[in-house]
Each structure stands twice: as structure tokens, then as C-alpha cells.
């Protein structure tokens, strides 16, 4: 009987221990050890990019073969605007993991950010050769297609990226932009609800969301008729003797005439608040006006006007920027050239004419590199890269340095970024005051005898003042090293094909 009792006690003890073990197993299953990658990703989604970088760096220290950790680390540095750290980390990752498609794609992201677009394309394509299901590579290819004016292929690539990785925030945003209303609104709302950014970037994206809600899918800047040929006179803007700001076009906005600076660096039409009140615009949404400078963007909003005419051109249902700041002397605002994208646009500065012609037949859309590095003898036309309304050109500086410059007829002179001027090593302090739409544009310096080449003919050597272009670079997501302004272009005839993504320069006669 004692033996039986002992056996029952032992049996009960074993049952208790078994149950206790199961309870602990269940508790462990319900509360697993935190996944370091998941924890770092949560910090990233919360917009804590520096903290996310620290977390990802700790993972790579323990596991140097973790491609997802390196990818997260580089993306965190890019979001935190630490481009140098992103460059170093992606280079290190590629050396360690040369067969990782994800790492090649992330290296492509860094090249894109530093303005080496051809190298970015090569890395994205290398990633896809290693793995056709690399979502981040499809995202990169979609961004390349976008800037080389192939919207249909861009949409397909971004949709593929979204299908392969629905958890990637960048993919969600770029894919959302390609959607029609109201799907774009739903996708952007999801993006902004799930991902937090730095305050300025978050402001921009909220403003964009409010704008597309206000427009509600309607076509804007609708040309009333097709124009096969038209010529419109351009007038010089000389607010003070000896001071030329550029060339302007006369336009009528809701039956009110005005004079507007022709600006390839501007979108749509920008008008003063005074003019907006006179013509009775309908406000759509808040929209800050951004440009060069160290300060905050200028206050403004987007508004609806019924009709804009310029010479033989007439547009209906137009969105305009309204600036609440003082406009420059001699003009009522700015007019962007991209509103003329339905035509071949020639800016004949020597003869002060804007010429519109029908677009030529589409060129060969064959396979091959999408991005063509600068080559002065490749063809009479130069490839341009469009970031919204901004046109970037591969530009050679002093016959040796390749950089991306904005084609900016709204700038009264050409400018260099402070970083490029330091790289050239021949800059001296300047007494000139340089201001942009966002305020004072850094401590000015002048780089002497700079030779710019963005076409088959190098420009004559010129002294170029530096300015702070960091806000533009960060906003576009690629490095901008200078502006090609009207002082450089005044004797040049420029033909722009927005549809096919090229520009041609001819010396004026």
C-alpha cells in the first residue's frame, strides 16, 4: 500500500510538472522573445530614424550576413539625411554580401540619392538579375522610369514592387501616386497613418493629399485647342537700371492681365495674393512655396481659376499657387514651362520668343540603359530627368566633375551648391547677398572660372556664386549641385520635349 501511495504521489508530481511545463511553453508561445529586426522596423515606421539606425547597426554587429538589417540601416540613414553614413554602410554591405539582390537594390537607392542615376539603374538591374522577386529593385526601376518620362512602365514596375512587398512604406507611397482618384487618396491615407516622417516631409505629403482630395480627379490645365505652331513675345524684366531678372510672358488670368516670369523651375502659375483677391480665386488647399534658402518655406496656398490665356494659348480649369509673400519687382508672378507639355517648347532667348510646335513622332523605345551619362558628342539632344516640374541635367563641371543641375530660367544667374564649390577648391568668400524663396541661401562664396557643359558646346568660363541647395536635394531625393540660370542661357535657344524627356540647346544667332 505504501508502494502504491508512493507511485500515485510520483505520478501526480510528474503530471503537475508536465502541466507546469505546458503552461510555461504556452506562455512562451504567447510572449516570444522580441525580434530585433521587427523592433528596429517599428522605430523606423515611427519616424525615429536615428534610433532605428542604432538598432539595425547592433544587429549587423552580431550578424554581418543579415541583408535585411543592412537594408534597414541604410534606409534609416537616408531618411535621417545622413547620406555619408548611408553611402559607407551600403558599400560595406555590398562588399560583405555581393550576391544579395536586396543589398544591390539598397546600394542603388544610395546612388539615386547622391545623384549618380546611371549607377543606380545598374544596381537595380543587377539586383533583378540575382532575384526577379526583389521588391526593392522593382521600386528603384519604377523611380528611374518615372524620371526618364516613361510613366506607363513606371506604373507597372511600382505595381510589381507593391505586389511583392506590401509592407514597404516607400513602395506604398510611390505606388499610391500612380493611382487614379479616389484610390490614390485611400492609399496615401494608409501611408500617412502607418508611417511617420520628419516634420517637413510629412507636411509636404499631407499637403499633397489635401490637394488631390480637393481636385477630386478632375483634369487640370486643359488646353482648349491643339496648337500646331504658335509664337509668343517675351519681354525682359528690368526692375532697376542695369538689373535684369529674366524674360516674362503676358497672360490673362480670369480676365485679369498680368506679367509673369518664365520659369522652368516653377510649376503651373504662381500669383500674388493681391491678384488672387482681385480675380476671385477659389482656395483648394494649403501649399507652402519652397526653393533655395536656409529658412522655412514661404506661406501660400493652391487655388482654382477658370481660365488662363497666353497669346493663342487658352487653358481651362487651372490650379495656381498663391503666394502670401511679396513678389519680385516688375512681375505679377511666375509661370512654369511644364504646363506646355502637350507641345514641343522652344525658348528662343536671343530673339525673345516662346515658340510652340507639334510634338514629333515618338522615338525608338527599345531596350537598353534608361539613364545616359553625359556625353557631349552622343546626339544633338540631351537627356533630361523630370522630378515633377523640375528638370535636371547631367552637367560636366570644369571638364572633369559630373553633377546634376536644375534648368532654371527663373534664376537670374547660375549657382553652385556649397558642397560642389568645396570640391572644386577654388571658391572665395563673397560679399553678395543670395536669397531664395525660403530665405537667406547660406554664406555666399564665389567659384572662379567655372566651365559648365550641359550640351555639345562648353559654356565660357564664369564666376559662379554658391547657394544652399540642400533643401531641394532632400525634397527631390537626389543630389542637386547647381542651377543653370538665365545669365548662362541668355544667348541660347532651348527646345524641350517633356513627353519624351529630352532638351536641345543651340547657340543663338
Secondary structure, 3 states (H helix, E strand, C coil): CHHHHHHHHHHHHHHHHHHHHHHHHHHHHHCCCCCHHHHHHHHHHCCCHHHHHHHHHHHHHHCCCCHHHHHHHHHHHHHCCCHHHHHHHHHHHHHHCCCCHHHHHHHHHHHHHCCCHHHHHHHHHHHHHHCCCCHHHHHHHHHHHHHCCCHHHHHHHHHHHHHHCCCCHHHHHHHHHHCCCCHHHHHHHHHHHHCCCCHHHHHHHHHHHHHHHHHCCCCCCEECCCCCEEEEECEEECCECCECCEEEEEEEECCEEEEEEEECCCCCEEEEHHHHHHHCCEEEEECCECCCCCCCCECEEEEEEEEEEECCEEEEEEEEEEECCCCCCCCCEEEEHHHHCCCEEEEECCCCEEEEECCCCCCCCCCCCCCCCCCCCCCCEEEEEEECCEEEEEEEECCCEEEEEEECCCCCCCEEEHHHHHHHCCEEECCCCCEECCEECCCCEEEEEECEECCCCCCCCEEEEEECCHHHHHHHCCCCCEEECHHHHCCEEEEEECCCCEEEEEECC
